[in-house]
Amino acid sequence: QVQLVESGGGLVQAGDSLRLSCVASGRTFSSYAMGWFRRAPGKGREFVAAISSNGGITNYADSVKGRFTISRDNAKNTVYLQIDSLKPGDTAVYFCAAAGSSSLIRAGIPDYWGQGTQVTVSS
């Protein structure tokens, strides 16, 4: 199995930047596509970004293109989500996910989920 642990969330001001991290159990990390989802208060789960197992292909939701960047360091078993120019609408719990392919991430059916990290953006 794969265990995912997110970190890096917090209370920030609009316009600030954050980098979220997700550390995975290491046995087969490099074989998994990874991604990020978020759930805003009172809303359903939203796909944010995905990255292929070797980091060569990335995908983003239209709502975050240009401000969010997903990356990974397979040597560290870690995937990152860099968030720039934070807006109050970005306030959500952000979840890391792992799957056998990026298409499964984009479809919202990953094999594994992290526990989530809270991002709160004040006006």
Backbone torsions as a table, in degrees:
resi	resn	phi	psi	omega
1	GLN	NA	165.1	179.3
2	VAL	-115.3	131.3	174.1
3	GLN	-110.7	134.0	-176.4
4	LEU	-123.0	132.2	-179.4
5	VAL	-130.3	115.2	179.7
6	GLU	-90.0	155.5	173.7
7	SER	-156.6	169.0	174.5
8	GLY	106.9	-7.6	177.9
9	GLY	-73.3	172.0	179.4
10	GLY	167.4	-174.2	177.9
11	LEU	-96.8	120.2	-177.0
12	VAL	-134.5	169.1	177.8
13	GLN	-96.1	153.1	175.0
14	ALA	-54.1	136.6	-177.8
15	GLY	95.0	-15.4	178.4
16	ASP	-74.8	173.5	176.2
17	SER	-124.1	152.2	175.3
18	LEU	-138.7	150.9	169.1
19	ARG	-122.3	113.6	176.2
20	LEU	-86.6	145.7	178.5
21	SER	-124.2	148.9	175.5
22	CYS	-136.1	115.0	179.8
23	VAL	-100.6	129.2	-176.7
24	ALA	-110.3	154.5	170.7
25	SER	-59.6	142.8	-161.5
26	GLY	-91.4	-5.0	-169.5
27	ARG	-59.6	-47.9	-178.6
28	THR	-133.2	32.2	-176.0
29	PHE	-55.6	-42.6	-174.6
30	SER	-66.4	-13.7	179.4
31	SER	-88.9	-7.0	-175.2
32	TYR	-101.5	137.6	161.2
33	ALA	-72.4	149.3	-177.7
34	MET	-127.8	159.3	179.3
35	GLY	-160.4	174.8	177.6
36	TRP	-130.2	140.3	172.5
37	PHE	-126.5	165.7	173.8
38	ARG	-144.3	153.9	176.4
39	ARG	-131.2	111.5	179.1
40	ALA	-81.5	159.8	179.9
41	PRO	-55.1	126.6	178.3
42	GLY	73.6	8.2	-177.3
43	LYS	-120.0	166.8	176.6
44	GLY	-82.9	177.1	-179.8
45	ARG	-70.8	135.7	-178.0
46	GLU	-123.0	130.6	172.6
47	PHE	-65.9	136.4	-179.2
48	VAL	-113.8	-55.0	-175.1
49	ALA	-160.5	155.7	176.3
50	ALA	-141.1	154.6	178.1
51	ILE	-141.7	138.9	-179.1
52	SER	-69.9	168.5	-173.3
53	SER	-60.1	-34.2	179.4
54	ASN	-97.2	3.8	178.4
55	GLY	81.5	3.3	-173.9
56	GLY	-78.5	-21.2	-177.1
57	ILE	-129.3	132.0	176.6
58	THR	-126.4	152.6	177.8
59	ASN	-137.6	145.1	-178.4
60	TYR	-135.4	147.6	169.2
61	ALA	-66.5	146.2	-179.8
62	ASP	-56.5	-32.5	-175.7
63	SER	-68.9	-16.8	-176.4
64	VAL	-119.1	-3.0	-179.6
65	LYS	-58.5	135.1	179.2
66	GLY	94.1	-19.6	179.8
67	ARG	-117.0	-28.1	-177.4
68	PHE	-106.8	141.5	176.8
69	THR	-134.3	123.3	175.8
70	ILE	-98.5	141.4	177.7
71	SER	-150.7	168.5	178.4
72	ARG	-146.9	154.1	175.2
73	ASP	-128.3	97.4	-174.9
74	ASN	-65.1	-27.5	177.4
75	ALA	-66.1	-24.8	179.5
76	LYS	-105.8	4.6	-178.0
77	ASN	52.9	41.8	-172.3
78	THR	-133.4	138.3	171.0
79	VAL	-117.3	144.7	-175.9
80	TYR	-121.7	154.5	169.3
81	LEU	-131.1	106.6	176.0
82	GLN	-86.6	124.1	-178.6
83	ILE	-118.2	118.6	179.5
84	ASP	-110.9	158.2	177.0
85	SER	49.7	53.5	-177.6
86	LEU	-57.8	141.0	178.7
87	LYS	-121.9	156.2	177.6
88	PRO	-54.2	-31.4	178.6
89	GLY	-67.3	-12.0	176.2
90	ASP	-82.1	-7.3	179.0
91	THR	-59.0	121.8	-175.9
92	ALA	-176.4	168.0	165.4
93	VAL	-89.0	126.8	-178.4
94	TYR	-103.0	128.3	-176.4
95	PHE	-115.0	136.3	171.6
96	CYS	-89.3	148.7	-179.1
97	ALA	-145.3	154.2	178.4
98	ALA	-131.6	145.2	179.9
99	ALA	-155.4	169.8	-179.4
100	GLY	-72.4	-16.0	178.9
101	SER	-155.0	158.6	177.5
102	SER	-64.2	-30.8	-179.8
103	SER	-63.8	-34.2	177.2
104	LEU	-69.1	-35.1	174.8
105	ILE	-63.2	-51.6	-178.4
106	ARG	-61.0	-31.3	179.3
107	ALA	-78.3	-7.0	179.0
108	GLY	79.5	21.2	-179.0
109	ILE	-127.1	57.5	176.4
110	PRO	-69.6	164.4	179.7
111	ASP	-82.5	-28.3	-175.1
112	TYR	-138.6	147.4	178.7
113	TRP	-127.7	146.7	169.4
114	GLY	-86.3	-179.2	-175.6
115	GLN	-85.5	-15.6	179.1
116	GLY	96.6	151.1	174.3
117	THR	-135.4	134.6	-173.5
118	GLN	-82.8	130.2	171.4
119	VAL	-117.3	122.1	178.9
120	THR	-123.6	124.3	-176.2
121	VAL	-115.5	118.6	178.9
122	SER	-89.3	153.0	-179.0
123	SER	-76.0	NA	NA
